Amino acid sequence: MASEIAAAPVAALPKRKRIAGVIVTGHAFQHMYADGFLVLLPSIYDAFGLSGVSAGVLSAVRQGSAGLLTMGGGFVVDMFSGRRGLLLSGSLFLMGFGYLLVGAAPNYAFLLLALTLGSATGSFWHPVGLGLLSMTFPANRAFVMSLHRSAGSLGETVTPLFVGLVLAVITWREVLLGGFVLMTVVSIVLYVVLARLGLQQASTATRGLRQQLGELGHLLRTETALRPLLLVSGLRGMADRAFIFFLPLFIAEGLREMDGDVTTARIAFVVGYHLVVFSVLGIFVPPVLGALADRIGRKPVMIGVLIGSMVPLGLLSVYPSVGVGFTVLIALLGMFRFAVANLTQAGALDLAEGKHLEGSMVGLLWGNNALFGSLSPVIAGILVDRLAGGNAFAVIFPYSLAMNVLALVAAFWLPSMGGRRARPAASS
């Protein structure tokens, strides 16, 4: 039974490269809210009178709800794989609707519930899209994962600057209304295009939940690489989640210290600009690192990325001040922003190859990251609230550095994974 399911003819999907292109492109739209929302964060922070902890809870809700639904969704995708087009388009539509409700939120409790819906449904994209890409291009898995991630970085590069500009003429609530209209159109187009390319005719697996969980449990028990891989992914996620969420608040506070009369529009533009700077190199560098990891293995590239990230984080910890040097360091750090995530995903999917566990494995990674990542902004928020004097949000730099150091230590426990020397190249 398991072998029959594993042999589902994903590789025989018609026009599979075009389907992959559509999935990669759609991921750019899926990530528009990731950093676009962060540009709105200072306005939301002021509108609801948030503290460091209550702001951290917003990030925890985003990360936790996304990870939990993705974890459960991974099992669903693997058990019923014939409706991928509907799942992908539905993910975009419901994400837009959730953030529309964020824009209508009358109070903090409603804001949390709406953010839960938007974040959770949007993240459901990943087990569907990544699972399909992994099965279709096994020999170039890290490279394809990186292309998918780079498309997300493109969305995160374009959106913050645009949002920062339009906030000069409309409110943050109206921005989210416009985002819903766009997402509705994109989700319809995506569904129609994938249906015409033949994705809806993909074979449907029928393995039950008990068997699916049994296969995943067996993998956890027998694959010694999986547990340290989950630890690396979780610790790196703790660094990323706290850093990216509190970065806009650090910049806003820094601008207010320099100019007490700084406008909301000015803050939004500077925040948006730095989020663009943080994302732009992440479009081009990760595919190169992914291709290198497909050739020499996941571990050495992962270690190099973690060490490379620690250099700008160390300098930011010593010199936490908004200026030209700050912008350069943010750009250098952004070059490695998602590289570890790409490599841990590729490594986990290496372990799942041929077992029809692609969606479940992506879900497991996201659930793991939700556990680690949802705690991280709350911890950082507590540190922010307990610090007095100066820009307390600067604590995110040494905090993120410490999490990166722990992730690096965990990475040394990994065995060799992937690469041409580690396994025979599959046909793509």
RAFEN-V597605 format. One record per residue. RES is the residue in three letters. OMEGA is omega in degrees with one decimal (NA if undefined). NEAR is the number of other ideal C-beta (glycine too) atoms within 8 Angstrom. Layout:
BEGIN
res = [RES/RES]
omega = [OMEGA/OMEGA]
near = [NEAR/NEAR]
END
This chain:
BEGIN
res = [MET/ALA/SER/GLU/ILE/ALA/ALA/ALA/PRO/VAL/ALA/ALA/LEU/PRO/LYS/ARG/LYS/ARG/ILE/ALA/GLY/VAL/ILE/VAL/THR/GLY/HIS/ALA/PHE/GLN/HIS/MET/TYR/ALA/ASP/GLY/PHE/LEU/VAL/LEU/LEU/PRO/SER/ILE/TYR/ASP/ALA/PHE/GLY/LEU/SER/GLY/VAL/SER/ALA/GLY/VAL/LEU/SER/ALA/VAL/ARG/GLN/GLY/SER/ALA/GLY/LEU/LEU/THR/MET/GLY/GLY/GLY/PHE/VAL/VAL/ASP/MET/PHE/SER/GLY/ARG/ARG/GLY/LEU/LEU/LEU/SER/GLY/SER/LEU/PHE/LEU/MET/GLY/PHE/GLY/TYR/LEU/LEU/VAL/GLY/ALA/ALA/PRO/ASN/TYR/ALA/PHE/LEU/LEU/LEU/ALA/LEU/THR/LEU/GLY/SER/ALA/THR/GLY/SER/PHE/TRP/HIS/PRO/VAL/GLY/LEU/GLY/LEU/LEU/SER/MET/THR/PHE/PRO/ALA/ASN/ARG/ALA/PHE/VAL/MET/SER/LEU/HIS/ARG/SER/ALA/GLY/SER/LEU/GLY/GLU/THR/VAL/THR/PRO/LEU/PHE/VAL/GLY/LEU/VAL/LEU/ALA/VAL/ILE/THR/TRP/ARG/GLU/VAL/LEU/LEU/GLY/GLY/PHE/VAL/LEU/MET/THR/VAL/VAL/SER/ILE/VAL/LEU/TYR/VAL/VAL/LEU/ALA/ARG/LEU/GLY/LEU/GLN/GLN/ALA/SER/THR/ALA/THR/ARG/GLY/LEU/ARG/GLN/GLN/LEU/GLY/GLU/LEU/GLY/HIS/LEU/LEU/ARG/THR/GLU/THR/ALA/LEU/ARG/PRO/LEU/LEU/LEU/VAL/SER/GLY/LEU/ARG/GLY/MET/ALA/ASP/ARG/ALA/PHE/ILE/PHE/PHE/LEU/PRO/LEU/PHE/ILE/ALA/GLU/GLY/LEU/ARG/GLU/MET/ASP/GLY/ASP/VAL/THR/THR/ALA/ARG/ILE/ALA/PHE/VAL/VAL/GLY/TYR/HIS/LEU/VAL/VAL/PHE/SER/VAL/LEU/GLY/ILE/PHE/VAL/PRO/PRO/VAL/LEU/GLY/ALA/LEU/ALA/ASP/ARG/ILE/GLY/ARG/LYS/PRO/VAL/MET/ILE/GLY/VAL/LEU/ILE/GLY/SER/MET/VAL/PRO/LEU/GLY/LEU/LEU/SER/VAL/TYR/PRO/SER/VAL/GLY/VAL/GLY/PHE/THR/VAL/LEU/ILE/ALA/LEU/LEU/GLY/MET/PHE/ARG/PHE/ALA/VAL/ALA/ASN/LEU/THR/GLN/ALA/GLY/ALA/LEU/ASP/LEU/ALA/GLU/GLY/LYS/HIS/LEU/GLU/GLY/SER/MET/VAL/GLY/LEU/LEU/TRP/GLY/ASN/ASN/ALA/LEU/PHE/GLY/SER/LEU/SER/PRO/VAL/ILE/ALA/GLY/ILE/LEU/VAL/ASP/ARG/LEU/ALA/GLY/GLY/ASN/ALA/PHE/ALA/VAL/ILE/PHE/PRO/TYR/SER/LEU/ALA/MET/ASN/VAL/LEU/ALA/LEU/VAL/ALA/ALA/PHE/TRP/LEU/PRO/SER/MET/GLY/GLY/ARG/ARG/ALA/ARG/PRO/ALA/ALA/SER/SER]
omega = [-178.4/-179.9/178.6/-180.0/-178.5/-176.5/179.4/-166.8/176.8/-178.9/-178.5/177.7/-179.7/176.5/-172.2/179.0/176.7/176.9/178.2/177.8/178.3/179.7/179.0/178.7/179.4/179.8/176.0/177.9/-179.6/-177.4/177.7/-177.7/-173.3/179.9/175.4/177.8/-178.4/175.4/178.3/-171.1/177.7/177.4/177.7/178.4/179.4/-175.6/-177.5/179.0/-173.8/170.7/177.2/-178.9/-179.0/173.3/177.4/177.6/175.9/179.2/178.6/178.2/178.5/-176.1/-176.0/-179.2/178.4/-178.1/-177.6/179.8/178.3/179.0/176.9/180.0/178.1/177.4/-179.3/-179.1/-179.0/-179.0/-176.3/-170.4/-175.0/-178.1/-176.6/-179.9/178.4/179.9/-179.7/-179.0/177.9/177.5/179.9/-177.7/-177.2/174.4/177.9/179.8/178.7/179.8/170.3/177.9/174.0/179.6/179.4/-172.5/178.1/-177.1/-174.5/-179.0/178.1/178.4/179.5/-179.7/-179.9/179.2/175.7/179.8/-177.5/-177.7/-176.1/-176.9/177.9/-177.5/179.3/175.9/-166.1/178.9/179.0/-174.9/-177.9/177.6/179.7/179.2/-179.3/-179.4/-174.7/-176.8/-175.5/-176.6/-179.1/-170.3/-177.5/178.8/-179.4/174.9/-178.8/175.8/177.6/179.3/179.5/175.3/174.7/178.1/176.7/176.5/179.5/178.4/-175.9/-170.4/-176.0/-179.6/178.3/179.9/178.2/179.0/-175.7/176.8/176.0/-175.3/177.9/-178.4/179.3/178.0/179.5/175.2/-179.1/173.9/177.7/178.0/179.1/178.3/179.6/-177.6/177.5/179.6/-178.0/-178.3/178.1/179.6/-179.8/-178.9/-178.0/-178.1/-179.8/177.7/179.8/177.6/174.6/-178.1/-177.2/179.6/177.6/-179.3/-177.7/177.9/-177.1/-179.8/-177.5/-177.9/-178.6/179.5/179.2/178.5/178.3/178.5/-179.9/177.2/177.2/179.3/179.0/-178.2/-169.9/-178.0/-176.4/-178.6/-169.4/-176.1/174.9/177.0/177.2/179.5/176.9/-179.1/-178.6/-179.0/176.4/177.1/176.4/177.9/-176.1/-173.9/-179.8/-176.2/-173.1/-177.9/-176.8/178.2/178.2/179.9/174.6/-179.8/180.0/179.7/177.9/177.9/179.0/177.2/179.9/-177.5/-177.7/-178.7/-178.3/-176.3/176.4/179.8/178.4/178.1/-178.7/-179.2/-178.4/176.0/179.4/179.4/-178.7/175.5/174.2/178.8/-179.2/-173.8/-164.7/178.9/177.0/174.7/-168.8/-173.1/-176.6/177.1/176.6/178.0/177.9/177.7/177.5/179.3/175.2/-177.4/-173.1/179.1/-175.5/-169.7/-176.6/178.6/179.6/179.1/178.4/179.1/-179.9/177.2/178.7/179.3/-175.7/-178.3/177.9/177.9/177.3/179.1/177.2/178.0/-178.4/-176.8/-178.1/-177.6/180.0/-179.3/-177.2/179.0/177.0/-179.0/179.1/-180.0/176.7/178.7/-179.8/178.4/-179.9/178.8/-177.8/-166.8/-175.0/-175.3/-179.8/178.2/178.1/-175.5/177.0/175.7/179.6/179.0/178.8/179.9/169.5/-178.0/-177.2/-173.2/177.9/-177.3/-176.9/179.0/-174.1/179.6/179.2/-179.1/174.9/177.8/178.3/178.4/-178.7/175.6/176.0/-179.6/177.1/179.5/179.2/-170.5/-178.9/176.9/-170.2/-179.8/177.6/176.6/178.9/178.2/176.3/177.9/178.6/-177.2/-177.5/178.6/179.8/177.5/179.6/-179.8/-175.4/-179.1/178.4/179.6/-179.1/-176.3/175.8/177.8/179.7/176.9/-179.8/179.0/177.4/178.1/178.3/177.7/178.5/177.6/179.5/-178.0/179.0/177.5/-175.4/169.1/174.9/-177.8/174.9/178.9/-178.2/-177.8/-176.2/-179.8/179.1/179.9/175.3/178.5/176.3/NA]
near = [6/10/6/6/11/9/6/10/7/10/7/6/12/7/8/11/6/8/15/13/8/12/13/12/9/14/15/12/12/14/14/13/12/10/13/15/9/14/16/14/14/13/12/12/11/8/7/10/4/10/7/14/10/11/16/17/12/16/15/12/13/10/17/11/15/14/17/11/12/17/13/9/13/17/14/9/16/15/12/8/13/9/9/13/12/9/11/16/13/11/15/17/11/12/15/15/13/17/16/12/13/12/12/9/10/4/7/9/6/11/13/11/9/14/15/11/13/17/15/13/14/15/14/14/12/10/16/15/13/14/15/14/14/15/9/14/11/10/9/10/14/16/12/14/16/15/11/14/14/13/13/14/16/11/15/16/13/10/14/18/13/10/14/14/9/10/17/7/4/7/7/11/8/9/15/13/10/10/14/12/8/11/14/10/8/11/13/9/8/14/12/8/9/15/10/6/11/10/11/10/6/11/7/8/11/6/11/7/7/6/10/14/9/8/13/12/8/8/14/9/6/6/8/7/11/11/8/12/13/11/11/15/15/13/14/15/14/13/17/12/14/17/11/10/15/16/14/13/12/14/13/12/11/11/13/10/6/7/6/4/4/9/6/9/8/9/14/16/13/12/17/15/11/12/16/12/11/15/16/12/10/19/11/9/11/15/11/8/15/17/12/9/16/14/7/9/12/16/11/8/14/16/11/8/13/14/9/9/12/12/9/11/14/9/9/12/9/6/7/10/7/9/6/5/8/12/10/8/11/13/12/10/13/13/10/11/11/10/15/14/12/15/16/15/12/16/14/14/15/12/11/13/8/5/9/12/12/15/16/16/16/17/16/13/13/16/12/12/13/16/10/13/16/15/10/16/19/13/11/16/16/11/12/13/10/6/9/4/4/5/9/13/11/9/11/12/12/7/13/13/13/8/14/15/9/9/15/12/8/12/13/7/7/15/6/8/13/13/13/7/6/8/6/3/6/6/4/7]
END
